[in-house]
Amino acid sequence: FLVEHGLRPAQELSGPIRWFLAMRNEVFENHVLRKSAREGPSSRHRLASGWIFLLSSSTFYSQKATFVDVKQALHTRAAAEKYMESELVEACHKFIRNSMQSTGVCDVLEYALKNGNLANFDDLINKFLNMSGVQVLESKAFIAASKETVLRILKDPQLYVKEYNVIKSVYAWAIARCGTETGIPSPAALQSTMRPFLPELRFLTLSPFGVC
């Protein structure tokens, strides 16, 4: 920030301005200094940083946070926590609670897996697993979820669905993980991919609801 008599000393900058400049510098590093890395996690990080920065720019100047969807709010929450911007964290928290749907449960669980505990969303997650578990399992976010998130859902006692729906969804998840050029993975590949879930699938047969 330039002022009439030159560059303003860093110690005189307010907290929000220091936070904004720090984020700007981080985004610059990811977009320019690492521009050659086109694929993989670093590329996804640059993309996330880009929309976080754009959102933060509008927030900084308008004093009001707006989000496209829950996934964007989750990424923004991570950045806001990193830079200790409590008001933006709270805005993200409120948006997520008001906007989360069954199809976004896996996105929230993936975020929690990578960024720490999200216990303040447990009540919503439990409600969706209990009342609309099929929608959770059939969502695109479930197919894209990590093995850890899938296991977390299958082990959750609040998940209330029929055994058929669980097996069907886990099978679809495994098919996506074993994707080949022909689109038809080998039985051995499917068996290997589904092996970690077999104990949970067998346990379902003990549930009266599971065999309805």
C-alpha positions in Angstrom: 0.0 0.0 0.0 1.5 3.3 -1.1 0.8 6.5 0.7 1.7 10.1 -0.2 5.1 10.0 1.4 6.2 6.5 0.3 5.7 2.9 1.4 3.7 2.5 4.6 5.7 0.7 7.4 4.5 -2.9 7.9 4.0 -2.3 11.6 1.5 0.4 10.9 -0.8 -1.7 8.7 -4.0 -2.9 10.3 -4.7 -6.6 10.9 -7.1 -7.1 8.0 -4.7 -5.4 5.6 -1.7 -7.5 6.7 -3.9 -10.6 6.3 -5.0 -9.5 2.9 -1.4 -8.8 1.7 -0.2 -12.2 3.1 -2.9 -14.0 1.2 -2.1 -12.0 -1.9 1.6 -13.0 -1.6 0.7 -16.6 -1.1 -1.5 -16.6 -4.2 1.2 -14.9 -6.2 3.7 -17.6 -5.2 1.3 -20.4 -6.2 0.2 -18.8 -9.5 3.5 -17.4 -10.8 6.5 -19.0 -9.1 5.1 -22.5 -9.4 3.4 -22.0 -12.8 5.3 -24.8 -14.4 3.6 -27.4 -12.2 0.4 -28.0 -14.2 -0.9 -31.2 -12.6 -1.4 -32.9 -9.3 -2.2 -31.5 -5.8 -0.2 -28.3 -6.3 -2.3 -27.5 -9.3 -5.5 -28.0 -7.3 -4.0 -25.8 -4.6 -3.3 -23.0 -7.0 -6.9 -23.2 -8.2 -8.3 -23.1 -4.7 -6.0 -20.2 -3.8 -7.3 -18.3 -6.8 -10.9 -18.4 -5.9 -10.1 -17.8 -2.2 -8.2 -14.7 -3.2 -11.0 -13.5 -5.4 -13.5 -14.1 -2.7 -11.3 -12.4 -0.1 -10.9 -9.4 -2.4 -14.6 -8.9 -2.6 -15.0 -9.5 1.1 -12.2 -7.1 1.9 -13.8 -4.2 -0.1 -17.5 -5.0 0.4 -17.2 -6.2 4.0 -19.6 -9.0 3.1 -18.6 -12.6 2.3 -20.5 -14.5 -0.5 -19.9 -18.0 -1.6 -20.7 -20.1 -4.7 -21.3 -23.3 -2.8 -20.3 -25.3 0.3 -17.1 -26.6 -1.2 -15.9 -23.0 -1.8 -16.9 -22.0 1.7 -14.9 -25.0 3.1 -11.7 -23.9 1.1 -12.2 -20.3 2.2 -12.6 -21.5 5.8 -9.3 -23.2 5.7 -7.6 -20.0 4.4 -9.4 -17.8 7.0 -8.3 -20.1 9.8 -4.7 -20.0 8.6 -4.7 -16.2 8.7 -6.8 -16.1 11.9 -9.6 -14.1 10.3 -12.3 -15.0 12.8 -15.1 -13.1 11.2 -14.6 -14.8 7.8 -14.4 -18.2 9.6 -17.7 -17.5 11.2 -19.2 -16.4 7.9 -18.1 -19.7 6.3 -19.4 -21.6 9.2 -22.8 -20.0 9.0 -23.0 -20.5 5.2 -22.0 -24.2 5.5 -24.6 -24.9 8.2 -27.4 -23.1 6.2 -26.5 -24.6 2.8 -25.3 -28.1 3.4 -27.3 -30.8 1.8 -27.1 -34.6 1.7 -25.1 -34.5 -1.6 -22.5 -32.3 0.1 -21.9 -34.5 3.2 -18.8 -36.2 1.7 -17.3 -32.8 0.8 -17.5 -31.8 4.4 -16.0 -35.1 5.6 -13.2 -34.8 3.1 -12.4 -31.3 4.4 -12.4 -32.6 8.0 -10.1 -35.4 7.0 -7.5 -33.0 5.5 -8.0 -29.9 7.7 -8.9 -31.2 11.1 -12.0 -31.7 13.3 -15.4 -30.3 12.3 -17.3 -31.5 15.3 -19.6 -28.5 15.0 -21.1 -30.0 11.9 -21.6 -33.5 13.3 -25.3 -32.9 14.1 -26.0 -32.0 10.5 -24.0 -34.9 9.1 -25.8 -37.4 11.4 -29.1 -36.0 10.4 -28.4 -36.5 6.7 -27.0 -40.0 7.2 -30.1 -41.0 9.2 -32.8 -39.3 7.1 -31.3 -39.3 3.6 -28.5 -41.8 3.6 -29.3 -43.0 0.1 -28.8 -39.6 -1.3 -25.4 -39.3 0.5 -24.3 -42.7 -1.0 -25.5 -41.9 -4.5 -24.0 -38.4 -4.6 -21.1 -37.5 -6.9 -19.1 -36.5 -3.8 -19.3 -40.1 -2.5 -17.9 -41.5 -5.8 -15.1 -38.9 -5.6 -14.4 -39.4 -1.8 -11.3 -41.0 -0.4 -11.3 -44.5 1.1 -11.1 -43.0 4.6 -14.3 -41.0 4.1 -16.2 -44.0 2.6 -15.2 -46.1 5.7 -16.1 -43.2 8.0 -19.6 -43.2 6.5 -20.0 -47.0 6.5 -18.9 -47.2 10.2 -21.2 -44.4 11.3 -24.1 -45.8 13.4 -26.3 -43.0 12.1 -26.3 -44.4 8.6 -29.7 -45.8 8.0 -30.0 -47.5 4.6 -30.6 -50.9 3.2 -27.8 -53.3 2.5 -28.5 -53.2 -1.2 -27.9 -49.5 -1.4 -24.6 -49.7 0.5 -23.3 -52.5 -1.7 -24.5 -50.7 -4.9 -22.7 -47.5 -3.9 -19.5 -49.1 -2.7 -19.4 -51.1 -6.0 -19.9 -47.8 -8.0 -17.1 -46.2 -5.9 -14.8 -49.2 -6.6 -15.6 -49.1 -10.4 -14.6 -45.4 -10.4 -11.3 -46.2 -8.6 -10.5 -49.1 -11.0 -11.4 -47.1 -14.1 -9.8 -48.4 -17.3 -9.9 -47.4 -21.0 -12.6 -50.0 -21.6 -14.5 -48.9 -18.5 -14.6 -52.6 -17.3 -12.2 -53.3 -14.5 -11.1 -56.9 -13.9 -12.7 -58.9 -11.1 -9.4 -59.1 -9.3 -9.0 -55.3 -9.3 -12.5 -54.8 -8.0 -12.0 -57.4 -5.3 -8.8 -55.7 -4.2 -10.4 -52.3 -4.1 -13.5 -53.4 -2.2 -11.6 -55.6 0.3 -11.3 -52.9 3.0 -15.1 -52.5 3.0 -16.0 -56.1 3.3 -16.2 -56.2 7.1 -18.6 -53.3 7.1 -20.7 -54.9 4.3 -20.9 -58.3 6.2 -21.9 -56.4 9.4 -24.9 -55.0 7.5 -26.5 -58.4 7.3 -26.9 -58.4 11.1 -29.1 -55.3 10.9 -32.9 -55.9 10.6 -33.2 -52.9 8.4 -30.3 -54.0 6.2 -32.2 -57.1 4.9 -35.6 -55.4 4.4 
